[in-house]
Amino acid sequence: MKTLIATFLCLLAANSPCAAEDRLVIGAESGKGLTIVDPTDGNRVLWHWDRKGPVHDLQLLKNRRLLTHAGSWHRLVEIDIPTQEVVWEYDAAKQNRDGDYRGKVEVHAFERLADGNTMIAESGPGRIIEVDRAGDLVKVVSLDVLKSSVHSDTRLVRKLDNGHYLVAHERDGRVKEYDAEGAVVWDYEVPLFGRRPSGGHGPESWGGKCFSATKNEAGNYLIATGNGHSVLEVTPAKEIVWHLAQHDLPGITLAWTTNVHQLPNGNLIIGNCHAGPENPQLVEVTRDKEVVWQFKDFKNFGNGLANTLVLDGEDANALRRLID
């Protein structure tokens, strides 16, 4: 009953910050390290890993360890939360650099797969690899990159349940779905809606440098358009059926949209990077574009919070118990 009442009050107060009862936020930022905070308790810090360096991706594994960057764009680590011990690492600048892949490399996306292998997207070489626990190559898939850039061939990449790869090509401004062998089966250019691109990272910039894409249960693509300041839901036929634009949320300005995560109730949690201290870094919205929760913490995080995980219910409580 308590949870139902809290949820009801949250929905009534659609334009005010309102946290889920058990919610936790995990954030990784270049100058701030990796931090777990409790937004239900004044953003109290529960855990902090003081390792500075660039970061774009973050995964909480089933064993309650964290997979993230460590100090550079090419070094990945798996961290045991209670001990803060690094239990696995991979350096893309040193490992599997044979043949045509000896040049510069940056990694902006990675994912521990169900079989225990790790998927790694290499910008520069323009490929996705899967490696085993020893770091040995298991699979290589070449990417179809139009304008190669060691810093922005890709942003987030995810392997789908059907074995395909969904890739946000930031420099190209496109989302592509590749089959298991690397053939492009869906290609979508992020629209600019008649505007000319402009530089910068904040709300004043404009472009189609998409940061992430996921697929929902309906089979549509949810695309965070980066400096397009928006989230799009696009059908396989490339029809836009839902569009959250920069100024659609009263009192909130979207800047570089990063993560987009659909909750079981259909709400979306959206990352809002480079938007300045007057705007939230995370926002949860309904499909009617009502704000039911927002997160702003410029003490523990800053203006470059590119990747976050939001945990609710038993997932959040299990992590609390592990930290305790």
VOPAGU-2260 file (C-alpha; in pm, 1 decimal, decimal comma):
REM VOPAGU-2260
SITE   aa  ch    i         X         Y         Z
SITE  MET   A    0       0,0       0,0       0,0
SITE  LYS   A    1     283,7     238,7      88,0
SITE  THR   A    2     443,3     187,7    -254,2
SITE  LEU   A    3     110,1     237,7    -432,5
SITE  ILE   A    4      48,0     563,5    -247,8
SITE  ALA   A    5     400,2     688,8    -323,6
SITE  THR   A    6     358,8     604,4    -692,8
SITE  PHE   A    7      19,7     776,5    -706,2
SITE  LEU   A    8     152,8    1094,2    -545,3
SITE  CYS   A    9     448,0    1089,0    -783,6
SITE  LEU   A   10     218,2    1077,0   -1085,1
SITE  LEU   A   11       9,4    1361,9    -946,7
SITE  ALA   A   12     316,7    1580,1    -906,8
SITE  ALA   A   13     426,2    1528,2   -1264,8
SITE  ASN   A   14     649,0    1835,5   -1290,9
SITE  SER   A   15     829,1    1800,7    -957,7
SITE  PRO   A   16    1123,8    1579,5    -862,3
SITE  CYS   A   17     984,5    1253,9    -724,3
SITE  ALA   A   18    1198,4     949,0    -669,1
SITE  ALA   A   19    1089,4     588,8    -674,6
SITE  GLU   A   20    1091,1     457,1    -321,1
SITE  ASP   A   21    1394,7     228,7    -354,1
SITE  ARG   A   22    1578,1     396,8    -640,3
SITE  LEU   A   23    1958,2     411,6    -670,6
SITE  VAL   A   24    2168,4     590,7    -931,2
SITE  ILE   A   25    2508,8     468,2   -1049,8
SITE  GLY   A   26    2706,3     725,3   -1243,7
SITE  ALA   A   27    3048,8     733,8   -1405,7
SITE  GLU   A   28    3204,3    1063,2   -1509,5
SITE  SER   A   29    3549,8    1161,8   -1631,6
SITE  GLY   A   30    3652,0    1395,6   -1350,0
SITE  LYS   A   31    3443,1    1241,3   -1073,7
SITE  GLY   A   32    3508,1     868,8   -1081,4
SITE  LEU   A   33    3239,6     605,3   -1028,7
SITE  THR   A   34    2974,4     671,6    -765,2
SITE  ILE   A   35    2656,1     509,7    -631,8
SITE  VAL   A   36    2412,9     756,5    -473,8
SITE  ASP   A   37    2074,5     727,0    -303,7
SITE  PRO   A   38    1835,9     989,8    -447,3
SITE  THR   A   39    1574,7     893,6    -187,3
SITE  ASP   A   40    1814,1    1017,2      84,0
SITE  GLY   A   41    1939,8    1350,7     -46,8
SITE  ASN   A   42    2179,5    1190,6    -297,2
SITE  ARG   A   43    2380,3    1033,6     -16,4
SITE  VAL   A   44    2694,3     860,4    -146,0
SITE  LEU   A   45    2683,3     486,6     -75,1
SITE  TRP   A   46    2997,6     388,9    -265,2
SITE  HIS   A   47    3272,5     566,6    -458,7
SITE  TRP   A   48    3562,1     447,5    -676,5
SITE  ASP   A   49    3806,9     732,4    -714,5
SITE  ARG   A   50    3948,7     645,7   -1054,6
SITE  LYS   A   51    3951,4     947,0   -1285,5
SITE  GLY   A   52    3949,8     927,0   -1662,2
SITE  PRO   A   53    3714,0     934,3   -1961,0
SITE  VAL   A   54    3409,7     709,5   -1956,5
SITE  HIS   A   55    3115,2     647,5   -2188,5
SITE  ASP   A   56    2984,5     304,3   -2092,8
SITE  LEU   A   57    2886,3     126,6   -1771,4
SITE  GLN   A   58    2734,4    -212,6   -1694,3
SITE  LEU   A   59    2624,2    -372,7   -1367,8
SITE  LEU   A   60    2689,5    -744,1   -1410,8
SITE  LYS   A   61    2479,1   -1027,4   -1274,1
SITE  ASN   A   62    2750,7   -1098,0   -1016,9
SITE  ARG   A   63    2703,1    -737,7    -893,4
SITE  ARG   A   64    3036,5    -624,4   -1028,6
SITE  LEU   A   65    3077,2    -315,7   -1245,7
SITE  LEU   A   66    3223,9    -308,6   -1595,9
SITE  THR   A   67    3353,1      33,0   -1702,7
SITE  HIS   A   68    3645,6     238,3   -1831,8
SITE  ALA   A   69    3955,5     296,2   -1621,1
SITE  GLY   A   70    4177,6     594,8   -1690,4
SITE  SER   A   71    4163,9     593,6   -2070,7
SITE  TRP   A   72    3938,9     526,6   -2366,9
SITE  HIS   A   73    4110,8     194,5   -2435,9
SITE  ARG   A   74    4129,6      31,5   -2090,1
SITE  LEU   A   75    3832,4    -160,3   -1950,2
SITE  VAL   A   76    3798,2    -304,9   -1602,4
SITE  GLU   A   77    3560,4    -521,5   -1401,5
SITE  ILE   A   78    3539,8    -401,8   -1039,9
SITE  ASP   A   79    3430,7    -600,9    -735,8
SITE  ILE   A   80    3207,1    -356,4    -549,3
SITE  PRO   A   81    3271,3    -451,9    -183,5
SITE  THR   A   82    3650,7    -468,4    -217,7
SITE  GLN   A   83    3695,8    -224,2    -510,8
SITE  GLU   A   84    3938,7    -481,8    -650,4
SITE  VAL   A   85    3993,5    -493,7   -1026,7
SITE  VAL   A   86    3918,8    -857,8   -1109,0
SITE  TRP   A   87    3941,0    -835,6   -1490,6
SITE  GLU   A   88    4084,8    -587,9   -1734,8
SITE  TYR   A   89    4136,4    -546,6   -2105,9
SITE  ASP   A   90    4358,2    -294,9   -2284,1
SITE  ALA   A   91    4245,3    -244,8   -2643,0
SITE  ALA   A   92    4562,1     -49,2   -2722,9
SITE  LYS   A   93    4776,4    -355,4   -2650,7
SITE  GLN   A   94    4563,4    -666,0   -2702,1
SITE  ASN   A   95    4460,5    -813,9   -3037,5
SITE  ARG   A   96    4644,4    -544,2   -3235,1
SITE  ASP   A   97    4767,2    -767,9   -3517,0
SITE  GLY   A   98    4746,4    -713,7   -3891,0
SITE  ASP   A   99    4543,1    -413,5   -4001,6
SITE  TYR   A  100    4453,3    -315,0   -3644,7
SITE  ARG   A  101    4780,8    -166,1   -3518,3
SITE  GLY   A  102    4669,4     200,4   -3536,7
SITE  LYS   A  103    4505,4     416,4   -3273,7
SITE  VAL   A  104    4196,9     279,9   -3104,1
SITE  GLU   A  105    3931,5     408,2   -2865,7
SITE  VAL   A  106    3655,5     207,2   -2702,8
SITE  HIS   A  107    3324,7     379,9   -2630,2
SITE  ALA   A  108    3104,5      74,0   -2588,0
SITE  PHE   A  109    3135,0    -270,2   -2436,7
SITE  GLU   A  110    2906,3    -535,1   -2292,9
SITE  ARG   A  111    2946,8    -858,0   -2098,5
SITE  LEU   A  112    2742,6   -1115,9   -2288,5
SITE  ALA   A  113    2533,9   -1403,5   -2158,9
SITE  ASP   A  114    2800,8   -1657,5   -2257,8
SITE  GLY   A  115    3062,1   -1478,7   -2044,6
SITE  ASN   A  116    3248,2   -1323,1   -2334,8
SITE  THR   A  117    3286,0    -946,0   -2362,9
SITE  MET   A  118    3178,5    -744,8   -2666,5
SITE  ILE   A  119    3401,2    -444,3   -2740,7
SITE  ALA   A  120    3341,7    -179,2   -3008,0
SITE  GLU   A  121    3668,2     -38,1   -3142,4
SITE  SER   A  122    3659,5     310,3   -3293,9
SITE  GLY   A  123    3946,3     369,7   -3533,4
SITE  PRO   A  124    3975,1       8,6   -3650,5
SITE  GLY   A  125    3598,1      21,0   -3707,9
SITE  ARG   A  126    3509,5    -320,2   -3575,1
SITE  ILE   A  127    3325,9    -508,5   -3302,9
SITE  ILE   A  128    3513,8    -787,4   -3132,4
SITE  GLU   A  129    3416,1   -1046,1   -2876,4
SITE  VAL   A  130    3683,9   -1172,5   -2639,7
SITE  ASP   A  131    3687,2   -1449,6   -2380,5
SITE  ARG   A  132    3795,7   -1418,8   -2017,4
SITE  ALA   A  133    4160,4   -1447,9   -2119,6
SITE  GLY   A  134    4118,4   -1163,8   -2369,2
SITE  ASP   A  135    4151,8   -1390,9   -2671,3
SITE  LEU   A  136    3952,3   -1313,6   -2984,5
SITE  VAL   A  137    3636,0   -1515,1   -3031,3
SITE  LYS   A  138    3467,2   -1309,9   -3303,2
SITE  VAL   A  139    3531,1   -1007,5   -3527,4
SITE  VAL   A  140    3265,1    -803,5   -3709,7
SITE  SER   A  141    3365,2    -515,5   -3938,7
SITE  LEU   A  142    3160,7    -195,8   -3917,9
SITE  ASP   A  143    3029,8       6,4   -4210,7
SITE  VAL   A  144    3174,3     349,7   -4125,4
SITE  LEU   A  145    3129,6     635,9   -4372,8
SITE  LYS   A  146    3361,9     894,0   -4212,3
SITE  SER   A  147    3611,6     716,5   -3992,0
SITE  SER   A  148    3709,6     878,4   -3661,5
SITE  VAL   A  149    3911,2     717,5   -3382,7
SITE  HIS   A  150    3707,8     919,4   -3133,0
SITE  SER   A  151    3358,5     881,9   -3273,4
SITE  ASP   A  152    3310,3     588,5   -3508,3
SITE  THR   A  153    3072,3     462,1   -3241,8
SITE  ARG   A  154    2909,7     556,9   -2917,6
SITE  LEU   A  155    2696,3     292,7   -2748,6
SITE  VAL   A  156    2666,4     -52,2   -2908,0
SITE  ARG   A  157    2444,8    -335,1   -2785,2
SITE  LYS   A  158    2405,3    -696,6   -2890,3
SITE  LEU   A  159    2040,1    -788,9   -2938,4
SITE  ASP   A  160    1872,8   -1112,1   -2833,7
SITE  ASN   A  161    1870,8   -1231,6   -3196,2
SITE  GLY   A  162    2249,8   -1198,7   -3219,3
SITE  HIS   A  163    2242,2    -873,1   -3413,0
SITE  TYR   A  164    2440,0    -562,4   -3313,2
SITE  LEU   A  165    2273,8    -221,1   -3274,7
SITE  VAL   A  166    2530,6      53,6   -3328,7
SITE  ALA   A  167    2513,3     430,2   -3272,6
SITE  HIS   A  168    2758,1     575,3   -3526,4
SITE  GLU   A  169    2820,2     919,8   -3377,7
SITE  ARG   A  170    3038,0    1078,3   -3647,1
SITE  ASP   A  171    2814,4     950,4   -3926,8
SITE  GLY   A  172    2494,2    1051,5   -3746,7
SITE  ARG   A  173    2339,7     711,4   -3815,1
SITE  VAL   A  174    2204,5     408,9   -3633,4
SITE  LYS   A  175    2275,1      74,2   -3796,7
SITE  GLU   A  176    2167,3    -276,0   -3711,3
SITE  TYR   A  177    2410,0    -547,2   -3821,9
SITE  ASP   A  178    2333,3    -915,5   -3839,9
SITE  ALA   A  179    2557,4   -1172,4   -3670,6
SITE  GLU   A  180    2790,1   -1182,6   -3972,0
SITE  GLY   A  181    2817,5    -803,0   -4003,5
SITE  ALA   A  182    2571,5    -728,2   -4284,7
SITE  VAL   A  183    2374,4    -405,6   -4236,7
SITE  VAL   A  184    2004,3    -493,7   -4207,9
SITE  TRP   A  185    1875,6    -150,8   -4094,0
SITE  ASP   A  186    2026,4     192,1   -4153,5
SITE  TYR   A  187    1875,2     514,7   -4022,1
SITE  GLU   A  188    2013,5     866,2   -4062,7
SITE  VAL   A  189    1926,2    1086,3   -3764,6
SITE  PRO   A  190    1716,3    1374,0   -3907,1
SITE  LEU   A  191    1818,7    1738,0   -3864,0
SITE  PHE   A  192    1463,2    1862,6   -3923,4
SITE  GLY   A  193    1572,5    2127,3   -4173,2
SITE  ARG   A  194    1837,5    2288,6   -3949,4
SITE  ARG   A  195    2207,6    2331,5   -4020,6
SITE  PRO   A  196    2450,8    2161,0   -3779,7
SITE  SER   A  197    2632,7    2382,6   -3530,5
SITE  GLY   A  198    2924,7    2311,2   -3298,6
SITE  GLY   A  199    2947,1    2278,7   -2922,1
SITE  HIS   A  200    2822,1    2033,2   -2661,8
SITE  GLY   A  201    2555,4    2227,3   -2472,3
SITE  PRO   A  202    2195,5    2325,3   -2550,8
SITE  GLU   A  203    2317,0    2569,1   -2816,2
SITE  SER   A  204    2471,2    2298,0   -3035,2
SITE  TRP   A  205    2283,6    2109,3   -3304,2
SITE  GLY   A  206    2337,0    1792,7   -3501,5
SITE  GLY   A  207    2265,0    1423,2   -3528,8
SITE  LYS   A  208    2551,9    1275,4   -3328,1
SITE  CYS   A  209    2346,6     992,5   -3183,3
SITE  PHE   A  210    2471,0     848,0   -2854,9
SITE  SER   A  211    2262,5     532,6   -2816,6
SITE  ALA   A  212    1986,3     316,8   -2955,9
SITE  THR   A  213    1780,8      32,9   -2811,6
SITE  LYS   A  214    1486,4    -172,7   -2932,9
SITE  ASN   A  215    1162,7    -195,4   -2736,4
SITE  GLU   A  216     913,7    -481,4   -2716,8
SITE  ALA   A  217     719,2    -339,8   -3009,6
SITE  GLY   A  218    1028,8    -382,0   -3226,0
SITE  ASN   A  219    1077,7      -6,1   -3263,8
SITE  TYR   A  220    1406,8     174,5   -3217,6
SITE  LEU   A  221    1452,7     423,2   -2930,7
SITE  ILE   A  222    1727,7     664,6   -3033,2
SITE  ALA   A  223    1898,7     923,6   -2813,3
SITE  THR   A  224    2014,4    1172,8   -3072,8
SITE  GLY   A  225    2307,2    1326,6   -2882,9
SITE  ASN   A  226    2333,0    1690,5   -2988,3
SITE  GLY   A  227    1995,4    1653,9   -3155,7
SITE  HIS   A  228    1863,9    1715,2   -2800,4
SITE  SER   A  229    1590,1    1458,5   -2839,8
SITE  VAL   A  230    1467,5    1101,6   -2821,0
SITE  LEU   A  231    1303,3     937,3   -3120,8
SITE  GLU   A  232    1097,5     621,4   -3147,4
SITE  VAL   A  233    1134,0     493,8   -3502,2
SITE  THR   A  234     962,5     195,8   -3663,5
SITE  PRO   A  235    1152,0     -57,3   -3878,9
SITE  ALA   A  236     989,8     125,1   -4173,2
SITE  LYS   A  237    1169,1     443,0   -4048,1
SITE  GLU   A  238     854,5     626,3   -3940,4
SITE  ILE   A  239     891,4     850,3   -3633,7
SITE  VAL   A  240     603,1     756,6   -3403,5
SITE  TRP   A  241     720,1     946,7   -3093,9
SITE  HIS   A  242     950,2    1246,0   -3059,4
SITE  LEU   A  243    1063,2    1414,6   -2738,7
SITE  ALA   A  244    1220,6    1744,0   -2846,0
SITE  GLN   A  245    1451,6    1983,0   -2663,1
SITE  HIS   A  246    1186,9    2206,6   -2506,5
SITE  ASP   A  247     893,8    1965,2   -2471,2
SITE  LEU   A  248     933,5    1932,1   -2092,4
SITE  PRO   A  249     828,0    2243,1   -1895,3
SITE  GLY   A  250    1122,2    2400,6   -1713,8
SITE  ILE   A  251    1374,6    2151,7   -1856,3
SITE  THR   A  252    1611,8    2193,9   -2148,4
SITE  LEU   A  253    1759,0    1885,1   -2310,4
SITE  ALA   A  254    2118,4    1905,9   -2429,8
SITE  TRP   A  255    2325,4    1598,7   -2524,0
SITE  THR   A  256    2082,5    1309,6   -2482,1
SITE  THR   A  257    2270,0     990,7   -2395,6
SITE  ASN   A  258    2106,5     685,5   -2237,7
SITE  VAL   A  259    1743,7     598,2   -2296,5
SITE  HIS   A  260    1591,8     318,0   -2090,6
SITE  GLN   A  261    1230,4     201,7   -2108,2
SITE  LEU   A  262    1078,8      90,7   -1777,5
SITE  PRO   A  263     821,4    -189,2   -1749,5
SITE  ASN   A  264     543,4      72,9   -1713,7
SITE  GLY   A  265     643,6     231,8   -2045,7
SITE  ASN   A  266     810,6     538,5   -1896,7
SITE  LEU   A  267    1150,0     640,4   -2030,5
SITE  ILE   A  268    1456,6     741,7   -1828,3
SITE  ILE   A  269    1675,6     972,5   -2037,1
SITE  GLY   A  270    2030,5    1094,1   -1980,7
SITE  ASN   A  271    2075,9    1470,6   -2024,0
SITE  CYS   A  272    2446,6    1557,8   -2049,4
SITE  HIS   A  273    2607,7    1903,8   -2092,2
SITE  ALA   A  274    2281,1    2078,1   -2003,2
SITE  GLY   A  275    2422,1    2296,5   -1725,3
SITE  PRO   A  276    2349,8    2304,2   -1348,8
SITE  GLU   A  277    2001,3    2446,6   -1395,7
SITE  ASN   A  278    1883,0    2126,0   -1565,0
SITE  PRO   A  279    1854,7    1764,3   -1442,1
SITE  GLN   A  280    2107,8    1506,1   -1554,6
SITE  LEU   A  281    1836,9    1237,3   -1565,9
SITE  VAL   A  282    1466,7    1265,0   -1631,0
SITE  GLU   A  283    1187,5    1007,3   -1629,4
SITE  VAL   A  284     894,5    1088,7   -1856,5
SITE  THR   A  285     567,9     924,5   -1952,0
SITE  ARG   A  286     464,9     873,4   -2311,6
SITE  ASP   A  287     245,3    1181,9   -2263,0
SITE  LYS   A  288     567,1    1375,4   -2189,7
SITE  GLU   A  289     491,6    1426,2   -1822,0
SITE  VAL   A  290     792,1    1440,4   -1590,6
SITE  VAL   A  291     747,6    1193,8   -1303,6
SITE  TRP   A  292    1105,7    1201,5   -1171,4
SITE  GLN   A  293    1419,5    1398,8   -1225,8
SITE  PHE   A  294    1771,9    1370,6   -1089,2
SITE  LYS   A  295    2018,4    1654,9   -1045,4
SITE  ASP   A  296    2340,3    1617,4    -847,1
SITE  PHE   A  297    2621,4    1853,6    -942,3
SITE  LYS   A  298    2810,4    1780,3    -621,2
SITE  ASN   A  299    2879,4    1412,6    -686,7
SITE  PHE   A  300    2852,6    1443,2   -1065,4
SITE  GLY   A  301    2901,4    1730,6   -1303,3
SITE  ASN   A  302    2811,3    1859,7   -1645,8
SITE  GLY   A  303    2968,2    1564,4   -1827,4
SITE  LEU   A  304    2767,4    1275,5   -1680,8
SITE  ALA   A  305    2749,2    1063,2   -1994,5
SITE  ASN   A  306    2640,5     725,5   -1857,7
SITE  THR   A  307    2422,7     620,2   -1567,3
SITE  LEU   A  308    2234,4     318,5   -1440,4
SITE  VAL   A  309    1908,4     357,8   -1247,9
SITE  LEU   A  310    1802,8      68,9   -1023,1
SITE  ASP   A  311    1461,8      17,9    -862,9
SITE  GLY   A  312    1301,6    -231,7    -626,7
SITE  GLU   A  313    1488,5    -551,9    -546,1
SITE  ASP   A  314    1775,9    -463,9    -781,9
SITE  ALA   A  315    1839,2    -148,4    -578,3
SITE  ASN   A  316    1793,2    -322,2    -244,0
SITE  ALA   A  317    2028,3    -606,8    -339,8
SITE  LEU   A  318    2298,4    -354,0    -422,8
SITE  ARG   A  319    2238,5    -176,5     -91,9
SITE  ARG   A  320    2287,9    -503,2      95,1
SITE  LEU   A  321    2608,2    -574,3     -98,0
SITE  ILE   A  322    2751,3    -231,5     -13,0
SITE  ASP   A  323    2651,9    -266,5     352,8
